[in-house]
Amino acid sequence: MIIRILTPDLAVADQLTLDDLDAVKDAGFKAVICNRPDEEGEPHAEAEAMAKKASILGLEFRYLPVNGGNITDRDVEQHAAVLAEVPAPALTYCRSGTRCAKLWALAEAGKRDVNTLVETVDKAGLSIVDITHRL
């Protein structure tokens, strides 16, 4: 698990395991959002199992599956709405963290400068240059 901080209230991570949730809780996160569809790619912890473990740990969990190759405006709106509902700080995750960073940047488009968005994600070790035309 690699946690990458974007803002004081939001971080992104690559695929989490059930065991990672203990460390997520210990790191001070209050909510976890899964943006990776259960059926995507190689086997990984499914959202239902993650939600159960998160609940036991007192973490809020939301499942918002997004196709990383086709992030829609609706995906962005739903992601922003979920982030507004859950307690901060929140950790979003997918296969690599990039899809989550893109969702955040697209939700912040018009609120923050394009270069700031790209640089913030770049400093976290990811790249969103392929979506700058949408920012």
C-alpha positions as CSV (number, residue, x, y, z in Angstrom):
1,M,0.0,0.0,0.0
2,I,1.3,3.4,-1.0
3,I,-0.5,6.4,0.4
4,R,-0.1,9.6,-1.5
5,I,-1.3,12.8,0.1
6,L,-3.1,15.3,-2.2
7,T,-4.5,17.7,0.4
8,P,-4.8,17.7,4.2
9,D,-8.2,16.1,3.9
10,L,-7.6,13.6,1.0
11,A,-5.1,11.0,0.0
12,V,-5.1,8.3,-2.7
13,A,-3.7,4.8,-2.6
14,D,-3.1,1.8,-4.8
15,Q,-5.2,-1.4,-4.2
16,L,-5.8,-2.0,-0.5
17,T,-6.0,-5.3,1.2
18,L,-8.2,-6.2,4.2
19,D,-5.0,-6.1,6.4
20,D,-4.2,-2.6,5.1
21,L,-7.3,-1.2,6.7
22,D,-5.7,-1.4,10.2
23,A,-2.8,0.8,9.0
24,V,-5.3,3.2,7.3
25,K,-7.1,3.6,10.6
26,D,-3.9,4.0,12.5
27,A,-2.8,6.7,10.1
28,G,-5.8,8.7,11.1
29,F,-8.1,8.3,8.2
30,K,-11.8,8.5,8.9
31,A,-13.2,7.3,5.6
32,V,-12.2,5.0,2.8
33,I,-13.6,5.2,-0.8
34,C,-13.1,2.4,-3.3
35,N,-13.1,3.5,-6.9
36,R,-12.0,0.1,-8.4
37,P,-14.8,-2.1,-9.7
38,D,-14.8,-5.5,-8.0
39,E,-14.7,-7.3,-11.4
40,E,-11.7,-5.3,-12.7
41,G,-8.5,-7.1,-13.4
42,E,-6.7,-9.6,-11.2
43,P,-8.4,-10.8,-8.0
44,H,-8.4,-8.3,-5.2
45,A,-10.4,-7.6,-2.0
46,E,-14.0,-7.0,-2.9
47,A,-15.8,-3.9,-1.7
48,E,-18.3,-5.9,0.5
49,A,-15.5,-7.5,2.5
50,M,-13.6,-4.2,2.7
51,A,-16.8,-2.4,3.9
52,K,-17.3,-5.0,6.7
53,K,-13.8,-4.7,7.9
54,A,-13.9,-0.9,7.7
55,S,-17.1,-0.9,9.8
56,I,-15.5,-3.1,12.5
57,L,-12.6,-0.5,12.6
58,G,-15.0,2.4,12.8
59,L,-14.1,3.7,9.3
60,E,-16.7,5.0,6.9
61,F,-16.6,3.0,3.7
62,R,-18.0,3.9,0.3
63,Y,-17.9,1.9,-3.0
64,L,-18.0,4.1,-6.1
65,P,-16.6,2.0,-8.9
66,V,-15.3,4.0,-11.9
67,N,-13.9,2.8,-15.2
68,G,-10.4,4.4,-15.2
69,G,-10.3,4.5,-19.0
70,N,-13.5,6.4,-19.3
71,I,-14.1,8.8,-16.3
72,T,-17.5,10.5,-17.0
73,D,-18.8,13.8,-15.7
74,R,-21.3,11.8,-13.6
75,D,-18.4,9.8,-12.0
76,V,-16.8,13.1,-11.1
77,E,-20.0,14.5,-9.6
78,Q,-20.7,11.4,-7.6
79,H,-17.1,11.3,-6.3
80,A,-17.3,15.0,-5.2
81,A,-20.6,14.3,-3.5
82,V,-19.2,11.3,-1.6
83,L,-16.1,13.3,-0.5
84,A,-18.4,16.0,0.8
85,E,-20.4,13.5,2.8
86,V,-17.7,11.4,4.4
87,P,-15.6,12.6,7.4
88,A,-12.1,13.8,6.7
89,P,-9.4,12.9,6.2
90,A,-10.5,10.4,3.5
91,L,-8.4,7.8,1.6
92,T,-9.6,6.9,-1.9
93,Y,-8.1,3.8,-3.7
94,C,-8.1,2.0,-7.0
95,R,-5.5,-0.2,-8.7
96,S,-2.7,2.4,-8.7
97,G,-4.2,5.6,-7.2
98,T,-4.2,7.4,-10.5
99,R,-7.9,7.1,-11.2
100,C,-8.6,8.5,-7.7
101,A,-6.2,11.4,-8.4
102,K,-8.0,12.1,-11.7
103,L,-11.4,12.1,-10.1
104,W,-10.2,14.6,-7.5
105,A,-8.5,16.8,-10.1
106,L,-11.6,16.8,-12.3
107,A,-13.8,17.7,-9.3
108,E,-11.5,20.6,-8.5
109,A,-11.4,21.9,-12.1
110,G,-12.5,25.5,-12.1
111,K,-11.7,25.9,-8.4
112,R,-8.0,25.5,-8.7
113,D,-5.5,26.4,-11.4
114,V,-4.8,23.6,-13.9
115,N,-1.0,23.8,-13.3
116,T,-1.6,23.5,-9.5
117,L,-3.8,20.4,-10.0
118,V,-1.2,18.7,-12.2
119,E,1.7,19.7,-9.9
120,T,-0.1,18.5,-6.8
121,V,-0.7,15.1,-8.3
122,D,2.9,15.0,-9.8
123,K,4.4,15.8,-6.4
124,A,2.4,12.8,-5.0
125,G,4.1,10.6,-7.6
126,L,1.3,10.2,-10.1
127,S,0.5,11.8,-13.4
128,I,-2.8,13.2,-14.8
129,V,-1.3,15.0,-17.9
130,D,-3.6,12.9,-20.1
131,I,-6.7,14.7,-18.7
132,T,-5.4,18.3,-18.7
133,H,-7.7,19.1,-21.6
134,R,-10.6,18.4,-19.2
135,L,-9.2,20.6,-16.4
